Amino acid sequence: MGAGSQEITLKDKIQEALKGALKRQQGVEVSTLRLLLSEIKYAEIAQQKAADDNKVLDVISKEVKRHRESIEAFRQGNRSDLVAQEEAELAILMGYLPRQMSRAEIVAAAREVIGAIGAKSPGDKGKVMSQLMPELKGKADGKEVSEIVSELLAAR
């Protein structure tokens, strides 16, 4: 096999980062990446094949969502120690996602899909979301996209 004959996958990058974190004794990074690789492994077992970058992005997005929910719950419970831990782990995970879209970029993408499918009312939200989310995969938080689509459809 010549150099460059095999593309480095997102999973490979995460495994390399874990090796580096182990060498540098970065506890939070080690535990976060180990958990992430474990979740990727579960996804591979469930689909009975190796995870491609899209599947890895799904897993990362799911973990990001879980961390955001935990942060919210810990804030409400006045557990700033746990908030800090979750935020540190979230920052590590976010490093493996594509650049996150701004609100303005999400609004523009949503308007484009709404126009393309001719959505007229909040009842069309499902159709809009099913078209929009694959396009924004890993680049925007689903909850934020959902709120923006609801706002845009309510204004019609």
Buried (B, 14 or more C-beta within 10 A) or exposed (E): EEEEEEEEBBBEBBBEBBEEBBEEEBEEBBBBBBEBBEBBEEBBEEEEEEBEBEBBBBBBBEBBEBBBEBBEEBEEEEBEEBBEBBBBBBEBBEEBBEEBBEEEBBBEBBEEBBEEBEBEEBEBBEBBBEBBBEEBBBBBBBEBBBEBBBEBBEEE
